[in-house]
Amino acid sequence: MTAASTPKGERRRHALVVAAAQLLAEGGFEAVRHRAVAERAGLPLASTTYYFSSLDDLVSAAVEYESRQELATGRARLDELAERPRGTDAVIELLLDLLLGTGSRDGGAEPVLLRYERLVGSPRRPYLAPLMRELSAELHELLAEIFARSGMEVGRERLLELIALVDGAVVNALIESDPDPRGAARRMLRSQLG
């Protein structure tokens, strides 16, 4: 049995992943450094190299952790959506939470900007490509399920069009320094789904 498979080792590894995910969300890929992660987790600097073979390995674990948390939250919200009336506005808000993150609810551009910087920056990190494809496929499945349970027939091509519409609205809002990119995406979705 290795130290990483003991309860204490698992707790330490998890603390490092959570710390790295927080730093990633707050400052992008450049914020995830061995020292910053160890300090945030309250662990010795050497623990980052003890539990992870490289910084790339730690970044991958952080991306996966953050994405899986968001997907789990989305699935829980989908179950709630199925129990209550499913208006278009409720569906749109759930879609925006999944595509832009719940941090975008406050109307601020910064969480959305950081999220898009991570998404756009991930192709520069080839080690993330398989994980990003896997997570993207799971997100698309969840979005399709949301539409299906809400009584909206949306095929794969239409789903991809709606995602692209949101991305375009957000990028344009960010370019124009719009303080509410989520609002811009919401308006576009309402025009298409309303």
Secondary structure, 3 states (H helix, E strand, C coil): CCHHHCHHHHHHHHHHHHHHHHHHHHHCHHHCCHHHHHHHHCCCCHHHHHHCCCHHHHHHHHHHHHHHHHHHHHHHHHHHHHHCCCCHHHHHHHHHHHHHCHHHHHCCCHHHHHHHHHHHHHHHCHHHHHHHHHHHHHHHHHHHHHHHHCCCCCCHHHHHHHHHHHHHHHHHHHHCCCCCHHHHHHHHHHHHHC
